[in-house]
Amino acid sequence: MNVAVDHIATDQPPDDSKARDLDYGWQSGNQVQLLENGEAYFPAVFEALRGAEREILLETFILFEDKVGVELHSILIEAAQRGVKVVVSLDGFGCGELSPGFLRELAEAGVMVQMFDPAPKTLGIRTNWFRRLHRKIVVVDARVAFIGGINFSADHLADFGPEAKQDYSVQVIGPAVADLHHFALAQSGRQVRSRRGWRRRQQRPSPWTNEPGDGLVRLIYRDNIQHRDDIEEAYIHALSQARQRVVIANAYFFPGYRLLREIRNAARRGVQVQLIMQGQPDVLLAKLAARMLYDYLLKDGVVIHEYCQRPLHGKVALVDDEWSTVGSSNLDPLSLALNLEANVLIRDRAFNQQLYERLEALAHNHCQTMPEKRKPRLWLWRLTVGFLVFHVMRHFPVLASWLPAHKPRLKPFEATPHDV
């Protein structure tokens, strides 16, 4: 059984002249709501999905068959059965444990299920580690969108226990939804029409709200074709303009020298720079890698907190009292050089202040602050190793091209005969 698709898409945009180089500008008049953890995110997304009338576009890195995944599964099936076009794009690594029956039920209901780079296990081990579809985007009826770092899994809920993740997403209503809609359509391989028509539709009254917002929003993303450095460059530009404060909360922190230099330079010119890192990591290597960079930053006044209550999974930042970003991109080689990622940039003072207050509470109530003076033992060795590891990872796509060809593809779900 095949799930119908218009065509198969690789990690570059489909062959459409309007979608070949997707580059989005700032859109004004948006309402942006911060959603912290699954307790805020899942109810908002599920309400929007239940109210869908025409179309649902959903892509996620992880979908598990737990209580969150089962509820999403039910909502999507019900939407498809009432005539809503539902397109679900999943990552073959992050969603590699989904049962064929779970996917088959979606397909039989009319949900168009697509898997990015699916691959069978080799000796019981998944080998499709790199160039993941790491984005988390939901767009409903081209009227409301959600983007951030939260996957569809119960480990984003506090009742999961000590391993529950701390994370953030945003809900966007307004003109910027047209860009998210356009992007999600193009990346899923759907036919992309003129964005001008979507702009006109966005001006019509929305079922979610009739009130314009104050937020400027811009969609940025990275792919492995024309937008390799867009997210990194956005961080660098914002940091270079910082005058008062910078707060970065990032789960996997191991950026390149240019971004590290801008963080250090901001602190040197008197900006209050705070980094919130993992203290209880879900991947121990992430903590060890980040700590290799601490001395370089601490000596110039950067304040580093390690969140110790549970694993930090957030990918958010703010600069001064207006600029913020929320999305799927970590600040490590995988996100900055390999994965397919998407963030939104937000210029909104109220949103910036809300995010600042949430992160300040996190830092003061649940974090351990690293001492300003640390023993410089083996500092040069750690920095050298860190530099080499980063640049090996950063050039991994080129190195990988020397191996037998492997291009990750977005493929329709296919059930084998014994699964039907």
Steps between C-alpha positions, in 0.01 A plus 500: 500500500645834395421843634440732208741788455543751218871422474792395717700782657863503601642738760509774236178677397288333232530598134278804513634837391323680784628253761855448379649760734267566789610820672258666738498854634352660809120491527321744730169480685544154654387359832772279648437287808775321691415137579718348771522120516239250394250626759450817292594371156293186454160647602552799268605286204231238553229767525615649170512158333149413620374826352666450161268550205721463192861406559752378756875503430706337772866408514691375801826335588349265759157340530461220755213260554445626854202690639593815306561317175182295534291813554661671200441185295130505587461871425668471159289202399181679604605811303577300186170314523304826503674615181797701628817458292761371745869475411735358764878501446707296746871442542618147431739499794291678761184307404675177408329300776143571389314179423376438144148462640510847655601651166265280298198622697592858415539413132174309483316802642641718221795658681794551263790361704855568385824382659827688463789264432352176629757223539490147641716413798839342445581239765224652710643852478356795310763647266320806360651738756581808297309770308182448697166670446521672838230765450180511708232693308121481498284718273120480514283647221780749421360700795694386807848353527719344768878479489765418757685214661222281640445157348183291525604281790404467866851584619408866453250471788599539865323180605749305287737527796862613549574459128221737390640769271496876550412657167328783311291565190290788372156540350483754216185664368518763229675573170812297588288183490491536120877460491492198730223352285691564179815348647326191640326438169822531302696274733230233500498482121154654462421733211605853588284785374569870508558638849313813392173308511578381851568857605148592388352205689689600812319835495164327539359455852662205672299241691760527777503877543382820336753723673836592344813457706808710551765241427745505212578141400745355251542135407860381458623151430802299400526239230795337330462696177450878503437586865778319682589785738183708534427412863861538608525836321182623671652426840828666407330815372277533807794448737708759317222756559441414868529790744326393824441129547528163330346177626551176309342174617616216280505127559799411283755779500817461299503780241781607271755768573312788334195455721711444811695817422182709473378366836835586658520840332152593624610426858822695449313816405285482813195306384355268766539161331345188653512147361272226630638153427419141587592392849299176484551410133319229311822464300809513724726593209306826458593613850862398463532680166345822633729499803801502269401857412423636847844644581512693174169670586523535877826694494328783311197528726246264343277351772436128449218312671443126488135399531493215750133419554451288187637482142498833319374466144430866418641696207416862584682830535437869553702815442430831675128573554353419157673224298429132570525169322327166556540191286646158447866592451755420763835679491708194420651351183202275429250787498729764351656286227294186433137494613199662337391765751257792534473790745295814519653835583268722703512874564245560773575663836224323690607160370865576570418600858289189556776273371757688711294455816456125433872451439599712800276289724657188355853629559441617856282217626624187326854564377854473627715799405852422386775677698663792323851370568560143398830321499654544155629141505523362145309803369704526178464127435124511548460803275715340230308173511171690498609701195601186311185307592275786393664547163504129427125496567443820307660357188339161545263545199803547274682207654188287472476581128815292449310194618243312289218740410235547763246778468236514774153504347148562615320179406138389522424242764469155347352212696632154419242233413516331840427833671173553314 
